[in-house]
Amino acid sequence: MQITSLKFPEMLKSSRTEVVEDSSATVQNLRLLIGSIRGSLFGDPYFGTTVSRFIHEPNSVLLKDLIIDDIYSAILTFIPQVKIDRKDIRIKCEKDIICADINCINKLDGEVNLLNIKLTED
């Protein structure tokens, strides 16, 4: 089985849209899933996460658990080509930036990916 995804164009450098495949597509799909707000996709109101709702809440252990649960359940639901455990997701806070470190295995090629995805903007 081959997974493909659209690579988002750099708007100021190119007007072409490239197609990425396999491991790159999986990473792109993970970034898209986590960056999407649940309910914002007209075709599937369950796609995405509710992470943005939690970002401005007071920092606590419970808040980190809620964010990890949300990301974990979204990945299990929408990215079946990834093998992941809940303990493979860590939330880090560095200054004003909140990041999710996701350690997962791509079932298509067995490649282990350690992704760092920003949950807040710079």
Number of C-alpha atoms within 10 A of each C-alpha: 6 10 14 16 16 13 16 12 12 10 9 6 7 8 9 11 12 11 12 17 16 17 23 15 18 22 19 18 20 22 16 13 19 24 18 17 18 18 14 13 12 8 8 10 11 15 21 24 23 19 22 16 10 13 15 9 9 7 11 9 7 9 16 16 15 15 21 21 16 16 23 20 13 20 22 15 12 15 15 12 19 22 17 17 13 15 10 14 22 16 18 15 12 7 7 9 12 16 18 19 15 23 18 18 18 19 13 15 11 12 12 14 15 14 16 16 16 18 19 14 8 8
